[in-house]
Amino acid sequence: MSPRIYRTLFWLGLLLLAILALGLVQGILMPFATGFALAYVLAPGVGRLESYGVRRGLASLVILIAFVLALALLLVILVPLVQGQIVQLITKVPSLVRWSQDEVGKWLVLLQERLPADDVGKVRDLIGAKLAEAITWIAGLVQGLLTSSLAILNILSLVIVTPIVTFFLLRDWEEMVALIDSYLPRQSVETVRGQARLVSDTLVGFIHGQALVCLILAVYYGISLTLAGLESGLALGMLIGALAIIPMLGVTTGLILALGLAASQYGSWTEVLLVGGIFAIGQSVEANILTPKLVGDRIHLHPVWVIFALFAGGTLFGFAGILVAVPAAAVIGVLARFALAQYRQSSLYDARSNPQEPGPENVTNLSRLR
């Protein structure tokens, strides 16, 4: 067995063991994954403050407190604005269900004129059963989220443990990076560093780009739906912006809620079509301008790959898996491009070529995976 194959098997085995270990502790991953994500985002600010002569421990504490205060200030400003709309949106759900049942009843009356009574009865019973199942499932989910001891424990751990984890990671960030660097294989250290820089650039691009997309969508839908006269329009806009971190989830959820609310509020197809037009314009701008320019060109990841990564992360590790899904996808994407570059310079691709290990410069200019 050649040394290269041995090294490859070693790293693959180490990766597999890491995945298995994470699977065993997935129930407690959320505060640590959140803390790592916050530390990664805030680390440049700590480094900049440290460059002015502030000790790293104090700089980490100052940056973390500033972040918490900014988040609290944002909540203090936004919560009063949308609190009433959120309550109104929740109280609208029963009337929305009743309106849906009435509309279904009207369509069933029309069907009775064209179909046998037995068939219409079966359709009515089926729709009623499915609606009851959906309502029961939603109610059970909400009740479970509010009353589950595990959910309460997760929330408490997120609030208490996450800031502690974030602080220590920020304080010891440079030492951890140096420690990891010291264990890198010396013959490949520059190559690994180059790939790490590519991964870092990808993650920073995703965070900045997706945050801008979420903000723009929240402002657009909040203002547009409010101007259209839709009740809870501002709350819906914020919900869409928050869920836009997962491709298609925000706009799909918002569209279903907005169309239902518009139909029950106005009772006219004109306003329903107006709301639908707002979403059509928003989705067109997001898909063709915002996401490609602000996210896609920065992270070199196809949206389908991002969606798959989010679903896979959520299935394997729950909510914590969703948090680390895109960073993991970015790492896999960078490594895949590196592997393809190595393959194209090997004798497996062209027997006339001289195999050589490509450095970071050989990977940077590769066309991105699509």
C-alpha positions as CSV (number, residue, x, y, z in Angstrom):
1,M,0.0,0.0,0.0
2,S,1.5,3.3,-1.1
3,P,1.9,6.1,1.5
4,R,-0.6,8.3,-0.3
5,I,-3.3,5.6,-0.1
6,Y,-2.4,5.1,3.6
7,R,-2.8,8.8,4.3
8,T,-6.1,8.9,2.5
9,L,-7.5,5.9,4.4
10,F,-6.3,7.4,7.7
11,W,-8.0,10.8,7.1
12,L,-11.2,9.1,5.9
13,G,-11.3,6.9,9.0
14,L,-10.7,9.9,11.2
15,L,-13.6,11.7,9.5
16,L,-15.9,8.7,9.9
17,L,-15.1,8.5,13.6
18,A,-15.8,12.2,14.1
19,I,-19.2,11.8,12.4
20,L,-20.0,8.8,14.6
21,A,-19.0,10.7,17.7
22,L,-21.1,13.7,16.8
23,G,-24.1,11.4,16.2
24,L,-23.7,10.0,19.7
25,V,-23.9,13.4,21.3
26,Q,-26.3,15.1,18.9
27,G,-28.7,15.9,21.7
28,I,-26.3,18.4,23.3
29,L,-24.7,19.8,20.1
30,M,-26.9,22.9,19.7
31,P,-25.3,25.3,22.2
32,F,-21.8,24.3,21.1
33,A,-22.6,24.6,17.4
34,T,-24.2,28.0,18.0
35,G,-21.2,29.1,20.1
36,F,-18.7,28.0,17.4
37,A,-20.7,29.8,14.7
38,L,-20.8,33.0,16.8
39,A,-17.1,32.8,17.6
40,Y,-16.3,32.3,13.9
41,V,-18.3,35.4,13.0
42,L,-17.0,37.6,15.9
43,A,-13.3,36.5,15.8
44,P,-12.3,39.2,13.2
45,G,-13.7,41.9,15.5
46,V,-11.7,40.5,18.5
47,G,-8.6,40.4,16.4
48,R,-9.1,44.0,15.3
49,L,-9.6,45.2,18.8
50,E,-6.6,43.2,20.0
51,S,-4.5,45.0,17.3
52,Y,-5.1,48.3,19.3
53,G,-3.4,46.8,22.3
54,V,-6.4,45.4,24.2
55,R,-5.7,42.0,25.8
56,R,-7.5,39.2,23.9
57,G,-9.5,38.1,26.9
58,L,-10.9,41.6,27.5
59,A,-11.4,42.1,23.7
60,S,-13.4,38.9,23.6
61,L,-15.6,39.9,26.5
62,V,-16.2,43.4,25.0
63,I,-17.1,42.1,21.6
64,L,-19.4,39.4,23.1
65,I,-21.2,41.9,25.3
66,A,-21.6,44.4,22.4
67,F,-23.1,41.6,20.3
68,V,-25.6,40.6,23.1
69,L,-26.6,44.2,23.7
70,A,-27.1,44.8,20.0
71,L,-29.3,41.7,19.7
72,A,-31.2,42.8,22.8
73,L,-31.7,46.3,21.4
74,L,-32.9,44.8,18.1
75,L,-35.5,42.7,20.0
76,V,-36.6,45.6,22.1
77,I,-37.3,47.6,18.9
78,L,-38.9,44.9,16.8
79,V,-40.9,42.9,19.4
80,P,-43.3,45.8,20.2
81,L,-43.8,46.4,16.4
82,V,-44.8,42.9,15.6
83,Q,-46.1,41.5,18.9
84,G,-49.7,42.5,18.2
85,Q,-49.4,41.2,14.6
86,I,-48.0,37.9,15.8
87,V,-50.9,37.5,18.3
88,Q,-53.3,38.5,15.6
89,L,-51.7,36.0,13.2
90,I,-52.1,33.2,15.8
91,T,-55.7,34.0,16.6
92,K,-56.5,34.1,12.8
93,V,-55.6,30.4,12.5
94,P,-59.0,29.0,13.7
95,S,-60.9,31.4,11.4
96,L,-58.6,30.5,8.5
97,V,-59.4,26.8,9.1
98,R,-63.1,27.6,9.2
99,W,-62.9,29.6,6.0
100,S,-61.0,26.7,4.3
101,Q,-63.8,24.3,5.4
102,D,-66.4,26.7,4.0
103,E,-64.6,27.0,0.7
104,V,-64.2,23.3,0.4
105,G,-67.9,22.9,1.2
106,K,-68.8,25.3,-1.7
107,W,-66.6,23.3,-4.1
108,L,-68.3,20.1,-2.9
109,V,-71.7,21.6,-3.6
110,L,-70.6,22.2,-7.2
111,L,-69.2,18.7,-7.4
112,Q,-72.5,17.2,-6.2
113,E,-74.1,18.5,-9.4
114,R,-71.6,16.6,-11.5
115,L,-70.6,13.5,-9.5
116,P,-72.5,10.8,-7.6
117,A,-73.4,11.7,-4.0
118,D,-71.4,8.7,-2.7
119,D,-68.2,10.0,-4.3
120,V,-68.7,13.5,-3.0
121,G,-69.3,12.1,0.5
122,K,-66.0,10.2,0.3
123,V,-64.2,13.4,-0.8
124,R,-65.7,15.4,2.1
125,D,-64.8,12.7,4.6
126,L,-61.2,12.5,3.3
127,I,-60.7,16.3,3.4
128,G,-62.2,16.6,6.8
129,A,-60.0,13.8,8.1
130,K,-56.8,15.3,6.6
131,L,-57.6,18.8,8.0
132,A,-58.2,17.3,11.5
133,E,-54.9,15.4,11.3
134,A,-53.0,18.5,10.2
135,I,-54.6,20.6,13.0
136,T,-53.9,17.9,15.6
137,W,-50.3,17.6,14.4
138,I,-49.6,21.3,14.5
139,A,-51.3,21.6,18.0
140,G,-49.2,18.7,19.3
141,L,-46.0,20.2,17.8
142,V,-46.6,23.6,19.4
143,Q,-47.6,22.0,22.7
144,G,-44.5,19.7,22.6
145,L,-42.2,22.7,21.9
146,L,-43.7,24.6,24.8
147,T,-44.0,21.9,27.4
148,S,-41.3,19.4,26.6
149,S,-38.7,19.2,29.3
150,L,-36.0,18.5,26.7
151,A,-37.1,21.6,24.7
152,I,-37.0,23.7,27.9
153,L,-33.5,22.3,28.7
154,N,-32.3,23.0,25.1
155,I,-33.5,26.6,25.4
156,L,-31.9,27.1,28.8
157,S,-28.7,25.6,27.5
158,L,-28.8,27.8,24.5
159,V,-29.2,30.9,26.6
160,I,-26.7,30.0,29.3
161,V,-24.1,27.8,27.8
162,T,-23.8,29.4,24.3
163,P,-22.3,32.7,25.6
164,I,-19.8,30.9,27.8
165,V,-18.7,28.6,24.9
166,T,-18.5,31.6,22.6
167,F,-16.3,33.6,25.0
168,F,-13.8,30.8,25.6
169,L,-13.6,30.0,21.9
170,L,-13.0,33.7,21.1
171,R,-10.4,34.0,23.8
172,D,-8.5,30.9,22.7
173,W,-9.2,31.1,19.0
174,E,-5.6,31.9,17.9
175,E,-4.2,29.2,20.2
176,M,-6.6,26.6,18.8
177,V,-5.7,27.5,15.2
178,A,-2.0,27.3,16.0
179,L,-2.5,23.9,17.7
180,I,-4.3,22.5,14.8
181,D,-1.7,23.9,12.4
182,S,1.1,22.2,14.4
183,Y,-0.5,18.8,13.8
184,L,-0.8,19.2,10.0
185,P,1.4,16.9,7.9
186,R,4.5,18.9,7.2
187,Q,4.8,17.7,3.6
188,S,1.3,19.1,2.9
189,V,1.0,21.9,5.3
190,E,0.9,24.7,2.6
191,T,-1.7,22.8,0.6
192,V,-3.9,22.3,3.7
193,R,-3.5,26.0,4.7
194,G,-4.6,27.0,1.2
195,Q,-7.7,24.8,1.3
196,A,-8.5,26.2,4.8
197,R,-8.3,29.7,3.5
198,L,-10.7,28.8,0.6
199,V,-13.1,27.2,3.1
200,S,-12.9,30.4,5.3
201,D,-13.6,32.6,2.3
202,T,-16.6,30.4,1.3
203,L,-18.1,30.6,4.8
204,V,-17.6,34.3,5.2
205,G,-19.2,34.8,1.7
206,F,-22.2,32.7,2.7
207,I,-22.8,34.4,6.0
208,H,-22.5,37.9,4.6
209,G,-24.5,37.1,1.4
210,Q,-27.3,35.2,3.1
211,A,-27.7,37.8,5.8
212,L,-28.1,40.5,3.2
213,V,-30.7,38.3,1.3
214,C,-32.7,37.7,4.5
215,L,-32.6,41.4,5.4
216,I,-33.7,42.5,1.9
217,L,-36.5,39.9,1.8
218,A,-37.8,40.8,5.2
219,V,-37.9,44.5,4.3
220,Y,-39.5,43.9,0.9
221,Y,-42.2,41.5,2.1
222,G,-43.0,43.4,5.3
223,I,-43.5,46.7,3.5
224,S,-45.2,45.3,0.4
225,L,-47.7,43.1,2.4
226,T,-48.4,46.0,4.7
227,L,-49.1,48.4,1.9
228,A,-51.3,45.8,0.3
229,G,-53.4,46.0,3.5
230,L,-52.8,42.5,4.7
231,E,-53.1,42.1,8.4
232,S,-50.0,40.9,10.1
233,G,-48.0,41.9,7.0
234,L,-45.0,43.1,8.9
235,A,-44.9,40.0,11.1
236,L,-45.1,37.8,7.9
237,G,-42.3,39.7,6.3
238,M,-40.0,39.2,9.3
239,L,-40.9,35.5,9.4
240,I,-40.1,35.1,5.7
241,G,-36.8,36.9,6.2
242,A,-35.8,34.7,9.1
243,L,-36.7,31.5,7.3
244,A,-34.9,32.6,4.1
245,I,-31.7,31.2,5.6
246,I,-33.1,27.8,4.3
247,P,-33.6,28.1,0.5
248,M,-37.3,28.2,-0.5
249,L,-38.6,27.6,3.1
250,G,-39.3,31.3,3.8
251,V,-41.1,32.1,0.6
252,T,-43.1,28.9,0.6
253,T,-44.2,29.3,4.2
254,G,-45.0,33.0,3.7
255,L,-46.9,32.4,0.5
256,I,-49.2,29.8,2.0
257,L,-49.9,31.9,5.1
258,A,-50.3,35.1,3.1
259,L,-52.7,33.7,0.5
260,G,-54.8,32.1,3.2
261,L,-54.9,35.3,5.3
262,A,-55.7,37.4,2.2
263,A,-58.5,35.0,1.1
264,S,-60.1,35.0,4.6
265,Q,-59.6,38.7,5.1
266,Y,-60.9,40.1,1.8
267,G,-63.0,37.3,0.4
268,S,-62.1,38.5,-3.1
269,W,-59.8,37.0,-5.7
270,T,-58.4,40.4,-6.6
271,E,-56.6,40.9,-3.3
272,V,-55.5,37.3,-3.3
273,L,-53.9,37.8,-6.8
274,L,-52.3,41.0,-5.6
275,V,-50.6,39.1,-2.7
276,G,-49.6,36.4,-5.1
277,G,-48.1,39.0,-7.4
278,I,-46.0,40.4,-4.6
279,F,-44.6,36.9,-3.9
280,A,-44.0,36.3,-7.6
281,I,-42.0,39.5,-8.0
282,G,-40.0,38.8,-4.8
283,Q,-39.2,35.2,-5.7
284,S,-38.1,36.3,-9.2
285,V,-35.8,39.0,-7.8
286,E,-34.4,36.6,-5.2
287,A,-33.8,33.7,-7.6
288,N,-32.4,35.7,-10.5
289,I,-30.6,38.6,-8.8
290,L,-30.1,38.4,-5.0
291,T,-29.1,34.8,-4.4
292,P,-26.9,34.5,-7.5
293,K,-25.1,37.8,-6.9
294,L,-24.9,37.9,-3.1
295,V,-24.6,34.2,-2.3
296,G,-23.9,32.0,-5.2
297,D,-21.0,33.9,-6.7
298,R,-19.3,33.9,-3.2
299,I,-19.7,30.4,-2.0
300,H,-19.5,28.4,-5.3
301,L,-22.3,26.1,-4.0
302,H,-25.3,25.2,-6.0
303,P,-28.7,25.9,-4.2
304,V,-29.7,22.2,-4.6
305,W,-26.5,21.2,-2.8
306,V,-27.3,23.7,0.0
307,I,-30.8,22.3,0.4
308,F,-29.6,18.7,0.4
309,A,-27.0,19.6,3.0
310,L,-29.6,21.3,5.3
311,F,-31.9,18.3,5.1
312,A,-29.1,15.8,5.7
313,G,-27.7,17.8,8.6
314,G,-31.2,18.1,10.2
315,T,-31.9,14.4,9.7
316,L,-28.5,13.3,11.2
317,F,-28.0,15.9,14.0
318,G,-31.3,17.8,14.5
319,F,-31.3,21.6,14.7
320,A,-27.6,21.6,15.4
321,G,-27.1,19.8,12.2
322,I,-28.9,22.5,10.3
323,L,-26.5,25.1,11.8
324,V,-23.4,23.3,10.6
325,A,-24.9,22.0,7.3
326,V,-23.8,24.8,5.1
327,P,-20.2,25.1,6.6
328,A,-19.9,21.3,6.1
329,A,-21.1,21.6,2.6
330,A,-18.6,24.4,1.9
331,V,-15.8,22.2,3.3
332,I,-16.9,19.3,1.1
333,G,-17.2,21.5,-1.9
334,V,-13.6,22.9,-1.5
335,L,-12.2,19.4,-0.9
336,A,-14.1,18.0,-3.9
337,R,-12.7,20.7,-6.2
338,F,-9.2,20.0,-4.8
339,A,-9.7,16.2,-5.4
340,L,-10.8,16.9,-9.0
341,A,-7.7,19.1,-9.5
342,Q,-5.5,16.3,-8.2
343,Y,-7.3,13.8,-10.4
344,R,-6.8,15.9,-13.5
345,Q,-3.1,16.1,-12.9
346,S,-2.7,12.4,-12.2
347,S,-2.0,9.5,-14.6
348,L,-5.6,8.2,-14.0
349,Y,-6.9,11.2,-16.0
350,D,-4.0,11.3,-18.6
351,A,-1.3,8.7,-18.7
352,R,1.0,11.2,-20.3
353,S,0.9,13.6,-17.3
354,N,3.3,13.6,-14.5
355,P,1.4,13.2,-11.2
356,Q,2.0,16.0,-8.8
357,E,0.2,17.2,-5.8
358,P,-1.5,20.5,-6.6
359,G,-1.2,23.5,-4.4
360,P,-3.8,26.0,-3.6
361,E,-3.1,27.9,-6.8
362,N,-4.2,24.9,-8.8
363,V,-7.6,24.9,-7.2
364,T,-8.5,28.5,-6.9
365,N,-9.1,29.0,-10.7
366,L,-11.1,25.8,-11.1
367,S,-14.6,26.3,-12.4
368,R,-17.0,25.8,-9.5
369,L,-19.0,22.7,-9.1
370,R,-22.5,22.9,-10.6
